[in-house]
Amino acid sequence: MEMGWSGLKNGQLLSRAEKEFDTFITMDGSMPYQQNLKSLSLGVVLIKAKSNRRVVLEPMMGRVSEAIKEAAPGTLVVVQ
């Protein structure tokens, strides 16, 4: 689904995501250091992988699915 949010900075992106979603999934490893995630009304799942290629990410999707269930508002769950 295309939301038309390309080009938004992380703060703006998270603000919009809070209004639409329960969980935000990202591969931006710097986001937890740049944003106050504890103040969010959604959970954040950070995927740490060698690349964003499907062949790399697909085997991780079971762990990502579990992380989504764990990600309470204001929390960060890391999947490696």
PDB file of N, CA, C and O in Angstrom:
ATOM      1  N   MET A   1       0.846  -1.166   0.000  1.00  0.00           N
ATOM      2  CA  MET A   1       0.000   0.000   0.000  1.00  0.00           C
ATOM      3  C   MET A   1       0.898   1.238   0.000  1.00  0.00           C
ATOM      4  O   MET A   1       1.800   1.360   0.829  1.00  0.00           O
ATOM      5  N   GLU A   2       0.649   2.130  -0.913  1.00  0.00           N
ATOM      6  CA  GLU A   2       1.408   3.376  -1.013  1.00  0.00           C
ATOM      7  C   GLU A   2       0.690   4.463  -0.230  1.00  0.00           C
ATOM      8  O   GLU A   2      -0.470   4.770  -0.502  1.00  0.00           O
ATOM      9  N   MET A   3       1.389   5.048   0.751  1.00  0.00           N
ATOM     10  CA  MET A   3       0.789   6.071   1.601  1.00  0.00           C
ATOM     11  C   MET A   3       1.112   7.477   1.130  1.00  0.00           C
ATOM     12  O   MET A   3       0.497   8.436   1.596  1.00  0.00           O
ATOM     13  N   GLY A   4       2.071   7.623   0.209  1.00  0.00           N
ATOM     14  CA  GLY A   4       2.468   8.946  -0.234  1.00  0.00           C
ATOM     15  C   GLY A   4       3.324   9.678   0.783  1.00  0.00           C
ATOM     16  O   GLY A   4       3.336  10.908   0.823  1.00  0.00           O
ATOM     17  N   TRP A   5       4.039   8.923   1.605  1.00  0.00           N
ATOM     18  CA  TRP A   5       4.833   9.512   2.677  1.00  0.00           C
ATOM     19  C   TRP A   5       6.320   9.572   2.337  1.00  0.00           C
ATOM     20  O   TRP A   5       7.120   9.928   3.201  1.00  0.00           O
ATOM     21  N   SER A   6       6.711   9.243   1.130  1.00  0.00           N
ATOM     22  CA  SER A   6       8.138   9.258   0.794  1.00  0.00           C
ATOM     23  C   SER A   6       8.683  10.666   0.967  1.00  0.00           C
ATOM     24  O   SER A   6       8.006  11.648   0.664  1.00  0.00           O
ATOM     25  N   GLY A   7       9.896  10.751   1.449  1.00  0.00           N
ATOM     26  CA  GLY A   7      10.530  12.044   1.665  1.00  0.00           C
ATOM     27  C   GLY A   7      10.294  12.638   3.042  1.00  0.00           C
ATOM     28  O   GLY A   7      10.904  13.652   3.380  1.00  0.00           O
ATOM     29  N   LEU A   8       9.422  12.032   3.851  1.00  0.00           N
ATOM     30  CA  LEU A   8       9.189  12.546   5.206  1.00  0.00           C
ATOM     31  C   LEU A   8      10.375  12.215   6.107  1.00  0.00           C
ATOM     32  O   LEU A   8      10.978  11.149   5.986  1.00  0.00           O
ATOM     33  N   LYS A   9      10.698  13.118   6.994  1.00  0.00           N
ATOM     34  CA  LYS A   9      11.722  12.867   8.011  1.00  0.00           C
ATOM     35  C   LYS A   9      11.139  11.912   9.049  1.00  0.00           C
ATOM     36  O   LYS A   9       9.920  11.775   9.155  1.00  0.00           O
ATOM     37  N   ASN A  10      12.013  11.248   9.820  1.00  0.00           N
ATOM     38  CA  ASN A  10      11.566  10.243  10.783  1.00  0.00           C
ATOM     39  C   ASN A  10      10.500  10.744  11.748  1.00  0.00           C
ATOM     40  O   ASN A  10       9.524  10.040  12.005  1.00  0.00           O
ATOM     41  N   GLY A  11      10.671  11.941  12.280  1.00  0.00           N
ATOM     42  CA  GLY A  11       9.690  12.480  13.230  1.00  0.00           C
ATOM     43  C   GLY A  11       8.323  12.637  12.600  1.00  0.00           C
ATOM     44  O   GLY A  11       7.314  12.265  13.198  1.00  0.00           O
ATOM     45  N   GLN A  12       8.281  13.187  11.392  1.00  0.00           N
ATOM     46  CA  GLN A  12       7.018  13.348  10.674  1.00  0.00           C
ATOM     47  C   GLN A  12       6.421  11.999  10.319  1.00  0.00           C
ATOM     48  O   GLN A  12       5.210  11.799  10.412  1.00  0.00           O
ATOM     49  N   LEU A  13       7.278  11.079   9.913  1.00  0.00           N
ATOM     50  CA  LEU A  13       6.828   9.742   9.534  1.00  0.00           C
ATOM     51  C   LEU A  13       6.196   9.020  10.718  1.00  0.00           C
ATOM     52  O   LEU A  13       5.128   8.423  10.583  1.00  0.00           O
ATOM     53  N   LEU A  14       6.839   9.070  11.861  1.00  0.00           N
ATOM     54  CA  LEU A  14       6.300   8.425  13.060  1.00  0.00           C
ATOM     55  C   LEU A  14       4.997   9.075  13.507  1.00  0.00           C
ATOM     56  O   LEU A  14       4.075   8.388  13.948  1.00  0.00           O
ATOM     57  N   SER A  15       4.921  10.375  13.395  1.00  0.00           N
ATOM     58  CA  SER A  15       3.702  11.090  13.773  1.00  0.00           C
ATOM     59  C   SER A  15       2.513  10.641  12.912  1.00  0.00           C
ATOM     60  O   SER A  15       1.419  10.412  13.427  1.00  0.00           O
ATOM     61  N   ARG A  16       2.729  10.521  11.637  1.00  0.00           N
ATOM     62  CA  ARG A  16       1.650  10.055  10.755  1.00  0.00           C
ATOM     63  C   ARG A  16       1.335   8.580  10.995  1.00  0.00           C
ATOM     64  O   ARG A  16       0.171   8.178  10.985  1.00  0.00           O
ATOM     65  N   ALA A  17       2.369   7.784  11.207  1.00  0.00           N
ATOM     66  CA  ALA A  17       2.169   6.352  11.438  1.00  0.00           C
ATOM     67  C   ALA A  17       1.352   6.103  12.704  1.00  0.00           C
ATOM     68  O   ALA A  17       0.550   5.170  12.751  1.00  0.00           O
ATOM     69  N   GLU A  18       1.552   6.931  13.730  1.00  0.00           N
ATOM     70  CA  GLU A  18       0.792   6.780  14.980  1.00  0.00           C
ATOM     71  C   GLU A  18      -0.715   6.874  14.741  1.00  0.00           C
ATOM     72  O   GLU A  18      -1.499   6.232  15.440  1.00  0.00           O
ATOM     73  N   LYS A  19      -1.110   7.661  13.772  1.00  0.00           N
ATOM     74  CA  LYS A  19      -2.530   7.856  13.482  1.00  0.00           C
ATOM     75  C   LYS A  19      -3.140   6.709  12.691  1.00  0.00           C
ATOM     76  O   LYS A  19      -4.362   6.569  12.644  1.00  0.00           O
ATOM     77  N   GLU A  20      -2.300   5.888  12.069  1.00  0.00           N
ATOM     78  CA  GLU A  20      -2.786   4.850  11.157  1.00  0.00           C
ATOM     79  C   GLU A  20      -2.511   3.413  11.613  1.00  0.00           C
ATOM     80  O   GLU A  20      -3.243   2.490  11.254  1.00  0.00           O
ATOM     81  N   PHE A  21      -1.437   3.231  12.417  1.00  0.00           N
ATOM     82  CA  PHE A  21      -0.961   1.880  12.701  1.00  0.00           C
ATOM     83  C   PHE A  21      -0.688   1.657  14.188  1.00  0.00           C
ATOM     84  O   PHE A  21      -0.575   2.607  14.962  1.00  0.00           O
ATOM     85  N   ASP A  22      -0.586   0.385  14.568  1.00  0.00           N
ATOM     86  CA  ASP A  22      -0.219   0.002  15.930  1.00  0.00           C
ATOM     87  C   ASP A  22       1.284  -0.243  16.057  1.00  0.00           C
ATOM     88  O   ASP A  22       1.856  -0.100  17.138  1.00  0.00           O
ATOM     89  N   THR A  23       1.920  -0.616  14.931  1.00  0.00           N
ATOM     90  CA  THR A  23       3.338  -0.967  14.938  1.00  0.00           C
ATOM     91  C   THR A  23       4.018  -0.364  13.714  1.00  0.00           C
ATOM     92  O   THR A  23       3.455  -0.348  12.620  1.00  0.00           O
ATOM     93  N   PHE A  24       5.222   0.125  13.912  1.00  0.00           N
ATOM     94  CA  PHE A  24       6.032   0.685  12.839  1.00  0.00           C
ATOM     95  C   PHE A  24       7.236  -0.225  12.653  1.00  0.00           C
ATOM     96  O   PHE A  24       7.948  -0.504  13.618  1.00  0.00           O
ATOM     97  N   ILE A  25       7.477  -0.691  11.438  1.00  0.00           N
ATOM     98  CA  ILE A  25       8.601  -1.575  11.143  1.00  0.00           C
ATOM     99  C   ILE A  25       9.615  -0.794  10.321  1.00  0.00           C
ATOM    100  O   ILE A  25       9.269  -0.150   9.331  1.00  0.00           O
ATOM    101  N   THR A  26      10.872  -0.861  10.748  1.00  0.00           N
ATOM    102  CA  THR A  26      11.922  -0.108  10.069  1.00  0.00           C
ATOM    103  C   THR A  26      13.229  -0.895  10.033  1.00  0.00           C
ATOM    104  O   THR A  26      13.433  -1.837  10.798  1.00  0.00           O
ATOM    105  N   MET A  27      14.099  -0.484   9.130  1.00  0.00           N
ATOM    106  CA  MET A  27      15.474  -0.989   9.091  1.00  0.00           C
ATOM    107  C   MET A  27      16.458   0.131   9.404  1.00  0.00           C
ATOM    108  O   MET A  27      17.669  -0.053   9.290  1.00  0.00           O
ATOM    109  N   ASP A  28      15.943   1.282   9.796  1.00  0.00           N
ATOM    110  CA  ASP A  28      16.769   2.452  10.120  1.00  0.00           C
ATOM    111  C   ASP A  28      17.323   2.300  11.531  1.00  0.00           C
ATOM    112  O   ASP A  28      16.648   2.621  12.510  1.00  0.00           O
ATOM    113  N   GLY A  29      18.549   1.811  11.628  1.00  0.00           N
ATOM    114  CA  GLY A  29      19.168   1.556  12.925  1.00  0.00           C
ATOM    115  C   GLY A  29      19.434   2.799  13.754  1.00  0.00           C
ATOM    116  O   GLY A  29      19.657   2.696  14.960  1.00  0.00           O
ATOM    117  N   SER A  30      19.416   3.962  13.137  1.00  0.00           N
ATOM    118  CA  SER A  30      19.660   5.188  13.897  1.00  0.00           C
ATOM    119  C   SER A  30      18.381   5.756  14.511  1.00  0.00           C
ATOM    120  O   SER A  30      18.450   6.625  15.380  1.00  0.00           O
ATOM    121  N   MET A  31      17.226   5.282  14.076  1.00  0.00           N
ATOM    122  CA  MET A  31      15.955   5.833  14.563  1.00  0.00           C
ATOM    123  C   MET A  31      15.832   5.790  16.088  1.00  0.00           C
ATOM    124  O   MET A  31      15.413   6.789  16.675  1.00  0.00           O
ATOM    125  N   PRO A  32      16.171   4.695  16.754  1.00  0.00           N
ATOM    126  CA  PRO A  32      16.023   4.676  18.219  1.00  0.00           C
ATOM    127  C   PRO A  32      16.870   5.730  18.932  1.00  0.00           C
ATOM    128  O   PRO A  32      16.538   6.143  20.043  1.00  0.00           O
ATOM    129  N   TYR A  33      17.948   6.161  18.305  1.00  0.00           N
ATOM    130  CA  TYR A  33      18.824   7.162  18.914  1.00  0.00           C
ATOM    131  C   TYR A  33      18.394   8.585  18.575  1.00  0.00           C
ATOM    132  O   TYR A  33      18.748   9.533  19.277  1.00  0.00           O
ATOM    133  N   GLN A  34      17.632   8.727  17.497  1.00  0.00           N
ATOM    134  CA  GLN A  34      17.229  10.054  17.035  1.00  0.00           C
ATOM    135  C   GLN A  34      15.817  10.443  17.468  1.00  0.00           C
ATOM    136  O   GLN A  34      15.465  11.622  17.435  1.00  0.00           O
ATOM    137  N   GLN A  35      15.014   9.474  17.871  1.00  0.00           N
ATOM    138  CA  GLN A  35      13.616   9.735  18.207  1.00  0.00           C
ATOM    139  C   GLN A  35      13.317   9.249  19.618  1.00  0.00           C
ATOM    140  O   GLN A  35      13.925   8.289  20.091  1.00  0.00           O
ATOM    141  N   ASN A  36      12.388   9.905  20.284  1.00  0.00           N
ATOM    142  CA  ASN A  36      11.937   9.480  21.606  1.00  0.00           C
ATOM    143  C   ASN A  36      10.825   8.449  21.419  1.00  0.00           C
ATOM    144  O   ASN A  36       9.645   8.797  21.395  1.00  0.00           O
ATOM    145  N   LEU A  37      11.203   7.195  21.288  1.00  0.00           N
ATOM    146  CA  LEU A  37      10.237   6.136  21.005  1.00  0.00           C
ATOM    147  C   LEU A  37       9.297   5.883  22.174  1.00  0.00           C
ATOM    148  O   LEU A  37       8.175   5.421  21.968  1.00  0.00           O
ATOM    149  N   LYS A  38       9.730   6.175  23.397  1.00  0.00           N
ATOM    150  CA  LYS A  38       8.893   5.935  24.578  1.00  0.00           C
ATOM    151  C   LYS A  38       7.631   6.788  24.579  1.00  0.00           C
ATOM    152  O   LYS A  38       6.643   6.436  25.223  1.00  0.00           O
ATOM    153  N   SER A  39       7.660   7.894  23.869  1.00  0.00           N
ATOM    154  CA  SER A  39       6.498   8.787  23.836  1.00  0.00           C
ATOM    155  C   SER A  39       5.479   8.401  22.763  1.00  0.00           C
ATOM    156  O   SER A  39       4.430   9.035  22.647  1.00  0.00           O
ATOM    157  N   LEU A  40       5.782   7.375  21.987  1.00  0.00           N
ATOM    158  CA  LEU A  40       4.902   7.002  20.874  1.00  0.00           C
ATOM    159  C   LEU A  40       3.718   6.156  21.322  1.00  0.00           C
ATOM    160  O   LEU A  40       3.795   5.417  22.303  1.00  0.00           O
ATOM    161  N   SER A  41       2.636   6.280  20.588  1.00  0.00           N
ATOM    162  CA  SER A  41       1.449   5.452  20.846  1.00  0.00           C
ATOM    163  C   SER A  41       1.462   4.200  19.981  1.00  0.00           C
ATOM    164  O   SER A  41       0.439   3.529  19.842  1.00  0.00           O
ATOM    165  N   LEU A  42       2.599   3.888  19.407  1.00  0.00           N
ATOM    166  CA  LEU A  42       2.765   2.648  18.652  1.00  0.00           C
ATOM    167  C   LEU A  42       4.084   2.011  19.041  1.00  0.00           C
ATOM    168  O   LEU A  42       4.960   2.668  19.604  1.00  0.00           O
ATOM    169  N   GLY A  43       4.222   0.735  18.739  1.00  0.00           N
ATOM    170  CA  GLY A  43       5.470   0.028  18.971  1.00  0.00           C
ATOM    171  C   GLY A  43       6.330   0.113  17.729  1.00  0.00           C
ATOM    172  O   GLY A  43       5.823   0.329  16.629  1.00  0.00           O
ATOM    173  N   VAL A  44       7.645  -0.057  17.906  1.00  0.00           N
ATOM    174  CA  VAL A  44       8.573  -0.022  16.787  1.00  0.00           C
ATOM    175  C   VAL A  44       9.329  -1.344  16.734  1.00  0.00           C
ATOM    176  O   VAL A  44       9.858  -1.816  17.740  1.00  0.00           O
ATOM    177  N   VAL A  45       9.369  -1.933  15.539  1.00  0.00           N
ATOM    178  CA  VAL A  45      10.159  -3.136  15.294  1.00  0.00           C
ATOM    179  C   VAL A  45      11.314  -2.732  14.389  1.00  0.00           C
ATOM    180  O   VAL A  45      11.105  -2.231  13.285  1.00  0.00           O
ATOM    181  N   LEU A  46      12.527  -2.955  14.864  1.00  0.00           N
ATOM    182  CA  LEU A  46      13.731  -2.650  14.102  1.00  0.00           C
ATOM    183  C   LEU A  46      14.312  -3.947  13.562  1.00  0.00           C
ATOM    184  O   LEU A  46      14.681  -4.838  14.327  1.00  0.00           O
ATOM    185  N   ILE A  47      14.391  -4.048  12.247  1.00  0.00           N
ATOM    186  CA  ILE A  47      14.987  -5.215  11.607  1.00  0.00           C
ATOM    187  C   ILE A  47      16.443  -4.903  11.308  1.00  0.00           C
ATOM    188  O   ILE A  47      16.748  -3.966  10.571  1.00  0.00           O
ATOM    189  N   LYS A  48      17.343  -5.697  11.887  1.00  0.00           N
ATOM    190  CA  LYS A  48      18.770  -5.559  11.605  1.00  0.00           C
ATOM    191  C   LYS A  48      19.170  -6.710  10.694  1.00  0.00           C
ATOM    192  O   LYS A  48      19.218  -7.867  11.111  1.00  0.00           O
ATOM    193  N   ALA A  49      19.455  -6.371   9.443  1.00  0.00           N
ATOM    194  CA  ALA A  49      19.812  -7.368   8.444  1.00  0.00           C
ATOM    195  C   ALA A  49      20.920  -6.826   7.558  1.00  0.00           C
ATOM    196  O   ALA A  49      21.156  -5.618   7.520  1.00  0.00           O
ATOM    197  N   LYS A  50      21.596  -7.710   6.851  1.00  0.00           N
ATOM    198  CA  LYS A  50      22.702  -7.317   5.976  1.00  0.00           C
ATOM    199  C   LYS A  50      22.230  -6.453   4.821  1.00  0.00           C
ATOM    200  O   LYS A  50      22.968  -5.592   4.340  1.00  0.00           O
ATOM    201  N   SER A  51      20.998  -6.681   4.374  1.00  0.00           N
ATOM    202  CA  SER A  51      20.435  -5.885   3.284  1.00  0.00           C
ATOM    203  C   SER A  51      18.920  -5.952   3.356  1.00  0.00           C
ATOM    204  O   SER A  51      18.358  -6.683   4.172  1.00  0.00           O
ATOM    205  N   ASN A  52      18.265  -5.182   2.495  1.00  0.00           N
ATOM    206  CA  ASN A  52      16.806  -5.224   2.446  1.00  0.00           C
ATOM    207  C   ASN A  52      16.309  -6.087   1.293  1.00  0.00           C
ATOM    208  O   ASN A  52      15.159  -5.963   0.872  1.00  0.00           O
ATOM    209  N   ARG A  53      17.154  -6.941   0.793  1.00  0.00           N
ATOM    210  CA  ARG A  53      16.772  -7.850  -0.288  1.00  0.00           C
ATOM    211  C   ARG A  53      15.859  -8.941   0.255  1.00  0.00           C
ATOM    212  O   ARG A  53      16.015  -9.413   1.380  1.00  0.00           O
ATOM    213  N   ARG A  54      14.918  -9.318  -0.568  1.00  0.00           N
ATOM    214  CA  ARG A  54      13.928 -10.328  -0.161  1.00  0.00           C
ATOM    215  C   ARG A  54      14.581 -11.617   0.317  1.00  0.00           C
ATOM    216  O   ARG A  54      14.137 -12.200   1.306  1.00  0.00           O
ATOM    217  N   VAL A  55      15.613 -12.067  -0.358  1.00  0.00           N
ATOM    218  CA  VAL A  55      16.275 -13.317   0.006  1.00  0.00           C
ATOM    219  C   VAL A  55      16.859 -13.241   1.425  1.00  0.00           C
ATOM    220  O   VAL A  55      16.983 -14.265   2.097  1.00  0.00           O
ATOM    221  N   VAL A  56      17.208 -12.060   1.869  1.00  0.00           N
ATOM    222  CA  VAL A  56      17.740 -11.872   3.222  1.00  0.00           C
ATOM    223  C   VAL A  56      16.600 -11.737   4.233  1.00  0.00           C
ATOM    224  O   VAL A  56      16.655 -12.324   5.313  1.00  0.00           O
ATOM    225  N   LEU A  57      15.577 -10.972   3.887  1.00  0.00           N
ATOM    226  CA  LEU A  57      14.497 -10.671   4.827  1.00  0.00           C
ATOM    227  C   LEU A  57      13.468 -11.794   4.977  1.00  0.00           C
ATOM    228  O   LEU A  57      12.929 -11.988   6.067  1.00  0.00           O
ATOM    229  N   GLU A  58      13.193 -12.517   3.926  1.00  0.00           N
ATOM    230  CA  GLU A  58      12.130 -13.524   3.981  1.00  0.00           C
ATOM    231  C   GLU A  58      12.308 -14.543   5.110  1.00  0.00           C
ATOM    232  O   GLU A  58      11.329 -14.862   5.785  1.00  0.00           O
ATOM    233  N   PRO A  59      13.514 -15.066   5.341  1.00  0.00           N
ATOM    234  CA  PRO A  59      13.677 -16.019   6.447  1.00  0.00           C
ATOM    235  C   PRO A  59      13.443 -15.400   7.833  1.00  0.00           C
ATOM    236  O   PRO A  59      13.253 -16.131   8.805  1.00  0.00           O
ATOM    237  N   MET A  60      13.455 -14.073   7.933  1.00  0.00           N
ATOM    238  CA  MET A  60      13.283 -13.384   9.208  1.00  0.00           C
ATOM    239  C   MET A  60      11.819 -13.082   9.518  1.00  0.00           C
ATOM    240  O   MET A  60      11.513 -12.630  10.622  1.00  0.00           O
ATOM    241  N   MET A  61      10.920 -13.316   8.589  1.00  0.00           N
ATOM    242  CA  MET A  61       9.539 -12.862   8.750  1.00  0.00           C
ATOM    243  C   MET A  61       8.799 -13.534   9.909  1.00  0.00           C
ATOM    244  O   MET A  61       7.906 -12.920  10.492  1.00  0.00           O
ATOM    245  N   GLY A  62       9.137 -14.752  10.252  1.00  0.00           N
ATOM    246  CA  GLY A  62       8.533 -15.385  11.429  1.00  0.00           C
ATOM    247  C   GLY A  62       8.888 -14.630  12.695  1.00  0.00           C
ATOM    248  O   GLY A  62       8.037 -14.402  13.554  1.00  0.00           O
ATOM    249  N   ARG A  63      10.160 -14.243  12.803  1.00  0.00           N
ATOM    250  CA  ARG A  63      10.607 -13.468  13.976  1.00  0.00           C
ATOM    251  C   ARG A  63      10.012 -12.062  13.970  1.00  0.00           C
ATOM    252  O   ARG A  63       9.702 -11.508  15.024  1.00  0.00           O
ATOM    253  N   VAL A  64       9.856 -11.491  12.782  1.00  0.00           N
ATOM    254  CA  VAL A  64       9.240 -10.163  12.683  1.00  0.00           C
ATOM    255  C   VAL A  64       7.788 -10.235  13.135  1.00  0.00           C
ATOM    256  O   VAL A  64       7.312  -9.352  13.850  1.00  0.00           O
ATOM    257  N   SER A  65       7.088 -11.278  12.723  1.00  0.00           N
ATOM    258  CA  SER A  65       5.691 -11.464  13.123  1.00  0.00           C
ATOM    259  C   SER A  65       5.563 -11.557  14.640  1.00  0.00           C
ATOM    260  O   SER A  65       4.648 -10.972  15.218  1.00  0.00           O
ATOM    261  N   GLU A  66       6.455 -12.275  15.283  1.00  0.00           N
ATOM    262  CA  GLU A  66       6.451 -12.375  16.744  1.00  0.00           C
ATOM    263  C   GLU A  66       6.781 -11.026  17.381  1.00  0.00           C
ATOM    264  O   GLU A  66       6.191 -10.659  18.397  1.00  0.00           O
ATOM    265  N   ALA A  67       7.715 -10.292  16.792  1.00  0.00           N
ATOM    266  CA  ALA A  67       8.101  -8.986  17.309  1.00  0.00           C
ATOM    267  C   ALA A  67       6.937  -8.005  17.253  1.00  0.00           C
ATOM    268  O   ALA A  67       6.775  -7.174  18.146  1.00  0.00           O
ATOM    269  N   ILE A  68       6.132  -8.102  16.208  1.00  0.00           N
ATOM    270  CA  ILE A  68       4.957  -7.229  16.087  1.00  0.00           C
ATOM    271  C   ILE A  68       4.009  -7.467  17.259  1.00  0.00           C
ATOM    272  O   ILE A  68       3.435  -6.519  17.794  1.00  0.00           O
ATOM    273  N   LYS A  69       3.845  -8.711  17.655  1.00  0.00           N
ATOM    274  CA  LYS A  69       2.968  -9.043  18.783  1.00  0.00           C
ATOM    275  C   LYS A  69       3.532  -8.506  20.103  1.00  0.00           C
ATOM    276  O   LYS A  69       2.773  -8.158  21.007  1.00  0.00           O
ATOM    277  N   GLU A  70       4.853  -8.440  20.212  1.00  0.00           N
ATOM    278  CA  GLU A  70       5.521  -7.975  21.434  1.00  0.00           C
ATOM    279  C   GLU A  70       5.587  -6.452  21.538  1.00  0.00           C
ATOM    280  O   GLU A  70       5.690  -5.911  22.639  1.00  0.00           O
ATOM    281  N   ALA A  71       5.530  -5.765  20.412  1.00  0.00           N
ATOM    282  CA  ALA A  71       5.803  -4.320  20.361  1.00  0.00           C
ATOM    283  C   ALA A  71       4.644  -3.510  20.908  1.00  0.00           C
ATOM    284  O   ALA A  71       3.749  -3.108  20.164  1.00  0.00           O
ATOM    285  N   ALA A  72       4.664  -3.273  22.201  1.00  0.00           N
ATOM    286  CA  ALA A  72       3.652  -2.443  22.858  1.00  0.00           C
ATOM    287  C   ALA A  72       3.955  -0.970  22.560  1.00  0.00           C
ATOM    288  O   ALA A  72       5.082  -0.630  22.199  1.00  0.00           O
ATOM    289  N   PRO A  73       2.968  -0.108  22.708  1.00  0.00           N
ATOM    290  CA  PRO A  73       3.214   1.326  22.491  1.00  0.00           C
ATOM    291  C   PRO A  73       4.423   1.825  23.289  1.00  0.00           C
ATOM    292  O   PRO A  73       4.573   1.535  24.476  1.00  0.00           O
ATOM    293  N   GLY A  74       5.273   2.580  22.602  1.00  0.00           N
ATOM    294  CA  GLY A  74       6.440   3.147  23.248  1.00  0.00           C
ATOM    295  C   GLY A  74       7.619   2.220  23.423  1.00  0.00           C
ATOM    296  O   GLY A  74       8.597   2.578  24.080  1.00  0.00           O
ATOM    297  N   THR A  75       7.545   1.020  22.840  1.00  0.00           N
ATOM    298  CA  THR A  75       8.640   0.072  22.987  1.00  0.00           C
ATOM    299  C   THR A  75       9.328  -0.181  21.648  1.00  0.00           C
ATOM    300  O   THR A  75       8.770   0.067  20.579  1.00  0.00           O
ATOM    301  N   LEU A  76      10.553  -0.681  21.742  1.00  0.00           N
ATOM    302  CA  LEU A  76      11.354  -1.065  20.589  1.00  0.00           C
ATOM    303  C   LEU A  76      11.662  -2.544  20.709  1.00  0.00           C
ATOM    304  O   LEU A  76      12.131  -3.004  21.750  1.00  0.00           O
ATOM    305  N   VAL A  77      11.399  -3.291  19.646  1.00  0.00           N
ATOM    306  CA  VAL A  77      11.766  -4.705  19.587  1.00  0.00           C
ATOM    307  C   VAL A  77      12.716  -4.867  18.406  1.00  0.00           C
ATOM    308  O   VAL A  77      12.400  -4.453  17.290  1.00  0.00           O
ATOM    309  N   VAL A  78      13.883  -5.471  18.648  1.00  0.00           N
ATOM    310  CA  VAL A  78      14.895  -5.641  17.614  1.00  0.00           C
ATOM    311  C   VAL A  78      14.870  -7.082  17.122  1.00  0.00           C
ATOM    312  O   VAL A  78      14.847  -8.025  17.914  1.00  0.00           O
ATOM    313  N   VAL A  79      14.875  -7.236  15.797  1.00  0.00           N
ATOM    314  CA  VAL A  79      14.948  -8.551  15.166  1.00  0.00           C
ATOM    315  C   VAL A  79      16.253  -8.611  14.385  1.00  0.00           C
ATOM    316  O   VAL A  79      16.526  -7.757  13.542  1.00  0.00           O
ATOM    317  N   GLN A  80      17.060  -9.640  14.677  1.00  0.00           N
ATOM    318  CA  GLN A  80      18.338  -9.790  13.971  1.00  0.00           C
ATOM    319  C   GLN A  80      18.388 -11.100  13.238  1.00  0.00           C
ATOM    320  O   GLN A  80      19.386 -11.405  12.585  1.00  0.00           O
TER     321      GLN A  80
END
